[in-house]
Amino acid sequence: MGFLDRLLGDDQQRAATRYAGRESATDRAARKRRESYHRKGIQRAARQGQAWEDRDRAQDRRGRWYRPAR
């Protein structure tokens, strides 16, 4: 238990009683972390997919011994 928790009390308990209907600061921080993790994963996958597409198109332009250039 941190100093602020001892001084101010548990924010989840306070959110449940005093601020009914609102999420606690801890829950909000956890939600933001999950959203950030999800968003970064999507961005990383999009970058990897674009890099693959760029390599594939470059290979098509160059041509290979087993596949003639278009």
KOLGU-4560 file (N, C-alpha, C; in nm, 3 decimals, padded with zeros to 5 digits):
<recs>
<n_xx: 00.085 n_yy: -00.117 n_zz: 00.000 ca_xx: 00.000 ca_yy: 00.000 ca_zz: 00.000 c_xx: 00.089 c_yy: 00.123 c_zz: 00.000 mol: A seq: 1 type: MET>
<n_xx: 00.068 n_yy: 00.209 n_zz: -00.094 ca_xx: 00.151 ca_yy: 00.327 ca_zz: -00.109 c_xx: 00.112 c_yy: 00.439 c_zz: -00.015 mol: A seq: 2 type: GLY>
<n_xx: 00.193 n_yy: 00.540 n_zz: -00.013 ca_xx: 00.170 ca_yy: 00.655 ca_zz: 00.074 c_xx: 00.039 c_yy: 00.725 c_zz: 00.042 mol: A seq: 3 type: PHE>
<n_xx: 00.013 n_yy: 00.746 n_zz: -00.087 ca_xx: -00.112 ca_yy: 00.814 ca_zz: -00.125 c_xx: -00.235 c_yy: 00.730 c_zz: -00.092 mol: A seq: 4 type: LEU>
<n_xx: -00.223 n_yy: 00.598 n_zz: -00.104 ca_xx: -00.335 ca_yy: 00.513 ca_zz: -00.067 c_xx: -00.365 c_yy: 00.526 c_zz: 00.082 mol: A seq: 5 type: ASP>
<n_xx: -00.260 n_yy: 00.532 n_zz: 00.163 ca_xx: -00.281 ca_yy: 00.549 ca_zz: 00.307 c_xx: -00.338 c_yy: 00.687 c_zz: 00.338 mol: A seq: 6 type: ARG>
<n_xx: -00.295 n_yy: 00.785 n_zz: 00.261 ca_xx: -00.340 ca_yy: 00.921 ca_zz: 00.285 c_xx: -00.483 c_yy: 00.943 c_zz: 00.234 mol: A seq: 7 type: LEU>
<n_xx: -00.509 n_yy: 00.899 n_zz: 00.113 ca_xx: -00.638 ca_yy: 00.926 ca_zz: 00.050 c_xx: -00.735 c_yy: 00.809 c_zz: 00.052 mol: A seq: 8 type: LEU>
<n_xx: -00.686 n_yy: 00.690 n_zz: 00.074 ca_xx: -00.772 ca_yy: 00.573 ca_zz: 00.071 c_xx: -00.767 c_yy: 00.507 c_zz: -00.066 mol: A seq: 9 type: GLY>
<n_xx: -00.835 n_yy: 00.395 n_zz: -00.077 ca_xx: -00.835 ca_yy: 00.316 ca_zz: -00.200 c_xx: -00.922 c_yy: 00.384 c_zz: -00.305 mol: A seq: 10 type: ASP>
<n_xx: -00.865 n_yy: 00.411 n_zz: -00.422 ca_xx: -00.942 ca_yy: 00.483 ca_zz: -00.525 c_xx: -01.053 c_yy: 00.398 c_zz: -00.584 mol: A seq: 11 type: ASP>
<n_xx: -01.035 n_yy: 00.265 n_zz: -00.588 ca_xx: -01.142 ca_yy: 00.180 ca_zz: -00.640 c_xx: -01.263 c_yy: 00.181 c_zz: -00.546 mol: A seq: 12 type: GLN>
<n_xx: -01.235 n_yy: 00.177 n_zz: -00.417 ca_xx: -01.344 ca_yy: 00.183 ca_zz: -00.319 c_xx: -01.412 c_yy: 00.321 c_zz: -00.323 mol: A seq: 13 type: GLN>
<n_xx: -01.332 n_yy: 00.425 n_zz: -00.335 ca_xx: -01.387 ca_yy: 00.560 ca_zz: -00.340 c_xx: -01.470 c_yy: 00.579 c_zz: -00.467 mol: A seq: 14 type: ARG>
<n_xx: -01.424 n_yy: 00.523 n_zz: -00.578 ca_xx: -01.499 ca_yy: 00.534 ca_zz: -00.704 c_xx: -01.632 c_yy: 00.460 c_zz: -00.694 mol: A seq: 15 type: ALA>
<n_xx: -01.633 n_yy: 00.349 n_zz: -00.621 ca_xx: -01.757 ca_yy: 00.271 ca_zz: -00.608 c_xx: -01.858 c_yy: 00.341 c_zz: -00.519 mol: A seq: 16 type: ALA>
<n_xx: -01.812 n_yy: 00.418 n_zz: -00.422 ca_xx: -01.906 ca_yy: 00.480 ca_zz: -00.328 c_xx: -01.930 c_yy: 00.627 c_zz: -00.360 mol: A seq: 17 type: THR>
<n_xx: -01.826 n_yy: 00.706 n_zz: -00.357 ca_xx: -01.843 ca_yy: 00.850 ca_zz: -00.372 c_xx: -01.869 c_yy: 00.890 c_zz: -00.516 mol: A seq: 18 type: ARG>
<n_xx: -01.802 n_yy: 00.827 n_zz: -00.609 ca_xx: -01.815 ca_yy: 00.860 ca_zz: -00.751 c_xx: -01.886 c_yy: 00.747 c_zz: -00.823 mol: A seq: 19 type: TYR>
<n_xx: -02.005 n_yy: 00.715 n_zz: -00.778 ca_xx: -02.080 ca_yy: 00.603 ca_zz: -00.836 c_xx: -02.103 c_yy: 00.628 c_zz: -00.985 mol: A seq: 20 type: ALA>
<n_xx: -02.083 n_yy: 00.525 n_zz: -01.064 ca_xx: -02.101 ca_yy: 00.536 ca_zz: -01.208 c_xx: -01.977 c_yy: 00.576 c_zz: -01.284 mol: A seq: 21 type: GLY>
<n_xx: -01.870 n_yy: 00.611 n_zz: -01.213 ca_xx: -01.744 ca_yy: 00.647 ca_zz: -01.279 c_xx: -01.639 c_yy: 00.543 c_zz: -01.247 mol: A seq: 22 type: ARG>
<n_xx: -01.546 n_yy: 00.522 n_zz: -01.340 ca_xx: -01.441 ca_yy: 00.424 ca_zz: -01.314 c_xx: -01.332 c_yy: 00.485 c_zz: -01.228 mol: A seq: 23 type: GLU>
<n_xx: -01.262 n_yy: 00.400 n_zz: -01.155 ca_xx: -01.154 ca_yy: 00.448 ca_zz: -01.069 c_xx: -01.032 c_yy: 00.481 c_zz: -01.153 mol: A seq: 24 type: SER>
<n_xx: -00.939 n_yy: 00.551 n_zz: -01.094 ca_xx: -00.816 ca_yy: 00.588 ca_zz: -01.165 c_xx: -00.736 c_yy: 00.462 c_zz: -01.200 mol: A seq: 25 type: ALA>
<n_xx: -00.738 n_yy: 00.364 n_zz: -01.111 ca_xx: -00.667 ca_yy: 00.239 ca_zz: -01.137 c_xx: -00.729 c_yy: 00.164 c_zz: -01.254 mol: A seq: 26 type: THR>
<n_xx: -00.862 n_yy: 00.155 n_zz: -01.256 ca_xx: -00.929 ca_yy: 00.088 ca_zz: -01.366 c_xx: -00.907 c_yy: 00.162 c_zz: -01.497 mol: A seq: 27 type: ASP>
<n_xx: -00.906 n_yy: 00.293 n_zz: -01.492 ca_xx: -00.884 ca_yy: 00.372 ca_zz: -01.613 c_xx: -00.742 c_yy: 00.350 c_zz: -01.666 mol: A seq: 28 type: ARG>
<n_xx: -00.644 n_yy: 00.349 n_zz: -01.577 ca_xx: -00.506 ca_yy: 00.326 ca_zz: -01.619 c_xx: -00.490 c_yy: 00.188 c_zz: -01.680 mol: A seq: 29 type: ALA>
<n_xx: -00.553 n_yy: 00.087 n_zz: -01.620 ca_xx: -00.546 ca_yy: -00.049 ca_zz: -01.673 c_xx: -00.612 c_yy: -00.055 c_zz: -01.811 mol: A seq: 30 type: ALA>
<n_xx: -00.725 n_yy: 00.010 n_zz: -01.828 ca_xx: -00.794 ca_yy: 00.012 ca_zz: -01.956 c_xx: -00.708 c_yy: 00.079 c_zz: -02.063 mol: A seq: 31 type: ARG>
<n_xx: -00.645 n_yy: 00.191 n_zz: -02.026 ca_xx: -00.559 ca_yy: 00.262 ca_zz: -02.121 c_xx: -00.440 c_yy: 00.175 c_zz: -02.162 mol: A seq: 32 type: LYS>
<n_xx: -00.381 n_yy: 00.100 n_zz: -02.065 ca_xx: -00.270 ca_yy: 00.011 ca_zz: -02.097 c_xx: -00.313 c_yy: -00.096 c_zz: -02.195 mol: A seq: 33 type: ARG>
<n_xx: -00.431 n_yy: -00.155 n_zz: -02.171 ca_xx: -00.481 ca_yy: -00.259 ca_zz: -02.262 c_xx: -00.506 c_yy: -00.203 c_zz: -02.401 mol: A seq: 34 type: ARG>
<n_xx: -00.566 n_yy: -00.084 n_zz: -02.409 ca_xx: -00.593 ca_yy: -00.022 ca_zz: -02.539 c_xx: -00.463 c_yy: 00.008 c_zz: -02.612 mol: A seq: 35 type: GLU>
<n_xx: -00.365 n_yy: 00.057 n_zz: -02.539 ca_xx: -00.236 ca_yy: 00.091 ca_zz: -02.600 c_xx: -00.169 c_yy: -00.035 c_zz: -02.654 mol: A seq: 36 type: SER>
<n_xx: -00.174 n_yy: -00.143 n_zz: -02.577 ca_xx: -00.114 ca_yy: -00.269 ca_zz: -02.620 c_xx: -00.181 c_yy: -00.318 c_zz: -02.747 mol: A seq: 37 type: TYR>
<n_xx: -00.313 n_yy: -00.310 n_zz: -02.751 ca_xx: -00.389 ca_yy: -00.354 ca_zz: -02.868 c_xx: -00.357 c_yy: -00.266 c_zz: -02.989 mol: A seq: 38 type: HIS>
<n_xx: -00.354 n_yy: -00.136 n_zz: -02.969 ca_xx: -00.327 ca_yy: -00.042 ca_zz: -03.077 c_xx: -00.187 c_yy: -00.062 c_zz: -03.134 mol: A seq: 39 type: ARG>
<n_xx: -00.089 n_yy: -00.083 n_zz: -03.046 ca_xx: 00.048 ca_yy: -00.104 ca_zz: -03.093 c_xx: 00.059 c_yy: -00.233 c_zz: -03.172 mol: A seq: 40 type: LYS>
<n_xx: -00.014 n_yy: -00.336 n_zz: -03.130 ca_xx: -00.011 ca_yy: -00.462 ca_zz: -03.202 c_xx: -00.068 c_yy: -00.446 c_zz: -03.342 mol: A seq: 41 type: GLY>
<n_xx: -00.174 n_yy: -00.371 n_zz: -03.354 ca_xx: -00.235 ca_yy: -00.347 ca_zz: -03.485 c_xx: -00.140 c_yy: -00.269 c_zz: -03.574 mol: A seq: 42 type: ILE>
<n_xx: -00.077 n_yy: -00.167 n_zz: -03.519 ca_xx: 00.017 ca_yy: -00.086 ca_zz: -03.597 c_xx: 00.137 c_yy: -00.170 c_zz: -03.641 mol: A seq: 43 type: GLN>
<n_xx: 00.186 n_yy: -00.255 n_zz: -03.551 ca_xx: 00.301 ca_yy: -00.339 ca_zz: -03.584 c_xx: 00.265 c_yy: -00.436 c_zz: -03.697 mol: A seq: 44 type: ARG>
<n_xx: 00.148 n_yy: -00.496 n_zz: -03.688 ca_xx: 00.105 ca_yy: -00.590 ca_zz: -03.792 c_xx: 00.087 c_yy: -00.518 c_zz: -03.926 mol: A seq: 45 type: ALA>
<n_xx: 00.034 n_yy: -00.397 n_zz: -03.923 ca_xx: 00.016 ca_yy: -00.321 ca_zz: -04.047 c_xx: 00.151 c_yy: -00.287 c_zz: -04.109 mol: A seq: 46 type: ALA>
<n_xx: 00.249 n_yy: -00.248 n_zz: -04.027 ca_xx: 00.382 ca_yy: -00.219 ca_zz: -04.079 c_xx: 00.446 c_yy: -00.343 c_zz: -04.140 mol: A seq: 47 type: ARG>
<n_xx: 00.433 n_yy: -00.456 n_zz: -04.072 ca_xx: 00.490 ca_yy: -00.580 ca_zz: -04.124 c_xx: 00.423 c_yy: -00.621 c_zz: -04.254 mol: A seq: 48 type: GLN>
<n_xx: 00.293 n_yy: -00.606 n_zz: -04.260 ca_xx: 00.221 ca_yy: -00.640 ca_zz: -04.383 c_xx: 00.260 c_yy: -00.550 c_zz: -04.498 mol: A seq: 49 type: GLY>
<n_xx: 00.278 n_yy: -00.421 n_zz: -04.470 ca_xx: 00.320 ca_yy: -00.328 ca_zz: -04.575 c_xx: 00.461 c_yy: -00.359 c_zz: -04.622 mol: A seq: 50 type: GLN>
<n_xx: 00.550 n_yy: -00.394 n_zz: -04.529 ca_xx: 00.686 ca_yy: -00.428 ca_zz: -04.567 c_xx: 00.687 c_yy: -00.553 c_zz: -04.655 mol: A seq: 51 type: ALA>
<n_xx: 00.604 n_yy: -00.652 n_zz: -04.619 ca_xx: 00.595 ca_yy: -00.773 ca_zz: -04.700 c_xx: 00.546 c_yy: -00.738 c_zz: -04.841 mol: A seq: 52 type: TRP>
<n_xx: 00.443 n_yy: -00.655 n_zz: -04.849 ca_xx: 00.388 ca_yy: -00.615 ca_zz: -04.979 c_xx: 00.493 c_yy: -00.541 c_zz: -05.062 mol: A seq: 53 type: GLU>
<n_xx: 00.568 n_yy: -00.452 n_zz: -05.000 ca_xx: 00.674 ca_yy: -00.379 ca_zz: -05.072 c_xx: 00.781 c_yy: -00.474 c_zz: -05.123 mol: A seq: 54 type: ASP>
<n_xx: 00.824 n_yy: -00.571 n_zz: -05.040 ca_xx: 00.924 ca_yy: -00.669 ca_zz: -05.085 c_xx: 00.871 c_yy: -00.753 c_zz: -05.200 mol: A seq: 55 type: ARG>
<n_xx: 00.745 n_yy: -00.795 n_zz: -05.189 ca_xx: 00.685 ca_yy: -00.878 ca_zz: -05.292 c_xx: 00.675 c_yy: -00.803 c_zz: -05.425 mol: A seq: 56 type: ASP>
<n_xx: 00.635 n_yy: -00.678 n_zz: -05.420 ca_xx: 00.626 ca_yy: -00.599 ca_zz: -05.544 c_xx: 00.764 c_yy: -00.572 c_zz: -05.602 mol: A seq: 57 type: ARG>
<n_xx: 00.862 n_yy: -00.546 n_zz: -05.519 ca_xx: 00.998 ca_yy: -00.524 ca_zz: -05.568 c_xx: 01.051 c_yy: -00.650 c_zz: -05.635 mol: A seq: 58 type: ALA>
<n_xx: 01.020 n_yy: -00.765 n_zz: -05.577 ca_xx: 01.062 ca_yy: -00.892 ca_zz: -05.636 c_xx: 00.994 c_yy: -00.912 c_zz: -05.771 mol: A seq: 59 type: GLN>
<n_xx: 00.867 n_yy: -00.877 n_zz: -05.781 ca_xx: 00.797 ca_yy: -00.888 ca_zz: -05.909 c_xx: 00.860 c_yy: -00.798 c_zz: -06.015 mol: A seq: 60 type: ASP>
<n_xx: 00.901 n_yy: -00.679 n_zz: -05.976 ca_xx: 00.961 ca_yy: -00.585 ca_zz: -06.071 c_xx: 01.098 c_yy: -00.634 c_zz: -06.118 mol: A seq: 61 type: ARG>
<n_xx: 01.176 n_yy: -00.689 n_zz: -06.024 ca_xx: 01.309 ca_yy: -00.740 ca_zz: -06.058 c_xx: 01.300 c_yy: -00.867 c_zz: -06.141 mol: A seq: 62 type: ARG>
<n_xx: 01.208 n_yy: -00.951 n_zz: -06.103 ca_xx: 01.196 ca_yy: -01.081 ca_zz: -06.169 c_xx: 01.293 c_yy: -01.180 c_zz: -06.107 mol: A seq: 63 type: GLY>
<n_xx: 01.257 n_yy: -01.305 n_zz: -06.112 ca_xx: 01.344 ca_yy: -01.412 ca_zz: -06.061 c_xx: 01.364 c_yy: -01.513 c_zz: -06.171 mol: A seq: 64 type: ARG>
<n_xx: 01.454 n_yy: -01.603 n_zz: -06.153 ca_xx: 01.481 ca_yy: -01.704 ca_zz: -06.254 c_xx: 01.362 c_yy: -01.797 c_zz: -06.275 mol: A seq: 65 type: TRP>
<n_xx: 01.281 n_yy: -01.812 n_zz: -06.171 ca_xx: 01.167 ca_yy: -01.903 ca_zz: -06.181 c_xx: 01.037 c_yy: -01.831 c_zz: -06.214 mol: A seq: 66 type: TYR>
<n_xx: 01.040 n_yy: -01.699 n_zz: -06.211 ca_xx: 00.919 ca_yy: -01.622 ca_zz: -06.242 c_xx: 00.958 c_yy: -01.501 c_zz: -06.325 mol: A seq: 67 type: ARG>
<n_xx: 00.913 n_yy: -01.493 n_zz: -06.448 ca_xx: 00.954 ca_yy: -01.380 ca_zz: -06.532 c_xx: 00.894 c_yy: -01.250 c_zz: -06.483 mol: A seq: 68 type: PRO>
<n_xx: 00.966 n_yy: -01.141 n_zz: -06.506 ca_xx: 00.916 ca_yy: -01.008 ca_zz: -06.469 c_xx: 00.797 c_yy: -00.973 c_zz: -06.556 mol: A seq: 69 type: ALA>
<n_xx: 00.705 n_yy: -00.901 n_zz: -06.502 ca_xx: 00.585 ca_yy: -00.865 ca_zz: -06.576 c_xx: 00.605 c_yy: -00.740 c_zz: -06.656 mol: A seq: 70 type: ARG>
</recs>
